[in-house]
């Protein structure tokens, strides 16, 4: 037994000595590892990730059918695996486009940052105009997690982010004004999208359907949702189940910039002193500055108390 094991180890060492080039093979392994990691990062949070896991399971079943000589199962799986790449390309062309867009942003970070900054500024200007005119609005800024399920309910636009277009979408007589606008990769991808409503009972008084939809989506994804109230003209932002209310244009710009650039990952990270604003005179009749209010995500204790 010992002699057999020793002979196997010696043959293994001889094989590596004859075929292993330290520099070449280490670089090969490193590049493959980086490629796989990069691919997983690109498809993380998308439907393609679940499909990839399903294809891996099918491949494992194909190998098992080969080992155990399951002829019928092997034939079926070979046909599926053979066309697996084509199936993925056809079904997930949207996710592939998003992944390639991220690659482009990685090679041209300054251009990508300029595009994000321009889109953010157009959103802020649109919200300022909508708030002034007391027109309700719901704007979703997609981040890492794909919003495909919500996008399926909307109307495809694929347009540049422009203030006038955003305002026109939410004009009361527009057919798309009741839904949400989705912004992905610096473009308006869809409008008229229906969002899931939160079931929480601890939100601030006066919160309407738009705010509940904003919190509901932010609970399930990492999207940033901007809400303009048609009753008060107030601007709010939802992220991670938290809702910050009472923003004006400069505050909104600062909050969105910090979140989208990664400087802050949660609304609770924003000091209250940075959210001091002038209240709407029509609401309070006062010009004293007040701090924006942040509604925190629900806890088990708060939900039990609300129930």
HELIX and SHEET records of a PDB file:
HELIX    1   1 UNK A    2  UNK A   19  1                                  18    
HELIX    2   2 UNK A   22  UNK A   43  1                                  22    
HELIX    3   3 UNK A   47  UNK A   67  1                                  21    
HELIX    4   4 UNK A   71  UNK A   82  1                                  12    
HELIX    5   5 UNK A   84  UNK A   91  1                                   8    
HELIX    6   6 UNK A   93  UNK A  107  1                                  15    
HELIX    7   7 UNK A  109  UNK A  132  1                                  24    
HELIX    8   8 UNK A  148  UNK A  151  1                                   4    
HELIX    9   9 UNK A  163  UNK A  170  1                                   8    
HELIX   10  10 UNK A  209  UNK A  220  1                                  12    
HELIX   11  11 UNK A  249  UNK A  260  1                                  12    
HELIX   12  12 UNK A  267  UNK A  269  5                                   3    
HELIX   13  13 UNK A  272  UNK A  275  5                                   4    
HELIX   14  14 UNK A  281  UNK A  284  1                                   4    
HELIX   15  15 UNK A  300  UNK A  306  1                                   7    
SHEET    1   A 8 UNK A 155  UNK A 160  0                                        
SHEET    2   A 8 UNK A 187  UNK A 193 -1                                        
SHEET    3   A 8 UNK A 180  UNK A 184 -1                                        
SHEET    4   A 8 UNK A 137  UNK A 141  1                                        
SHEET    5   A 8 UNK A 224  UNK A 228 -1                                        
SHEET    6   A 8 UNK A 235  UNK A 239 -1                                        
SHEET    7   A 8 UNK A 242  UNK A 247 -1                                        
SHEET    8   A 8 UNK A 293  UNK A 295 -1                                        
SHEET    1   B 2 UNK A 276  UNK A 278  0                                        
SHEET    2   B 2 UNK A 289  UNK A 291 -1                                        
END                                                                             
